């Protein structure tokens, strides 16, 4: 296995656990109100959700300076599963997904600092 596949598996494991937590604790009525208030921005939100769900492992691998292996069946499966899980989280808890995106960006930034400046 390539190192990028390990990153994909680790991300998918975390993402599935996060989705389960969202399904258990997210307020469905509040989320419905959020989606209704989005109005014209709903398509932009769906596009951002799709990109976040599918590209997060590649982003984290890039921040760790790990080459991304495009020919991997595991990476392709994680790409597709990540989109589906992100859409389901979007349907249950938009604010949870937004919070996870912010945490992922901050984590990626810290990983970049560690791998590029300190090592």
Secondary structure as GFF3:
##gff-version 3
##sequence-region A 1 119
A	DSSP	alpha_helix	3	25	.	.	.	ID=ss1
A	DSSP	alpha_helix	28	38	.	.	.	ID=ss2
A	DSSP	three_ten_helix	39	41	.	.	.	ID=ss3
A	DSSP	alpha_helix	42	63	.	.	.	ID=ss4
A	DSSP	alpha_helix	73	92	.	.	.	ID=ss5
A	DSSP	alpha_helix	94	113	.	.	.	ID=ss6
A	DSSP	pi_helix	114	118	.	.	.	ID=ss7
###
